[in-house]
């Protein structure tokens, strides 16, 4: 049964890699986005504020951590923990800007405002920094969780194959003595002449004399 908890690392490889990339985007885009005129205020690169730290950098780092766990782990429960961490971080990306104003320290967790000059750019900034990024992370993490929860035929065969290699070889009964002998051993049997062999030998002698 414990073998069913094992999962091939390839099961979460794609999802884990995507989560690592999305987490790096979420953690770094508020710091390097101003170089490309894609930013939230303050529109200056490598400027750390409480809002950027707790609403963007921290969930980005958690997403990266969850993706690495999902990517590297061969244990089904551990890989699921990595996917769940990424899902929580993605939900915080999407809902952090909505929940932060009702906190007592709302003034220090101000995410800023989109720095774009047109409505389209401001919408793209909001999607790329928070809501859209969070939805994509949650989707990828949920997809990985769904795949990890399903025990496929390949997983069952792999588990049964590993168990079979660890079990001792079955015993085979000896047809003459009724005793069992392990598989792979050579049993020496003594052939005793019976009535049929003596009768055949007598017929051969009669035919020889004639």
Secondary structure by P-SEA (a helix, b strand, c coil): cccccccccccaaaaaaaaaaaaaaaacccccccccccccccccccccccccccccaaaaaaaaaaaaaaaccccaaaaaaaaaaaaaaaaaaaccccccccccccccccccccccccaaaaaaaaaaccaaaaaaaaaaaaaaaaaaacccaaaaaaaaaaaaaaccbbbbbcccccccccccbbbbbbbbbcaaaaaaaaaaaaaaac
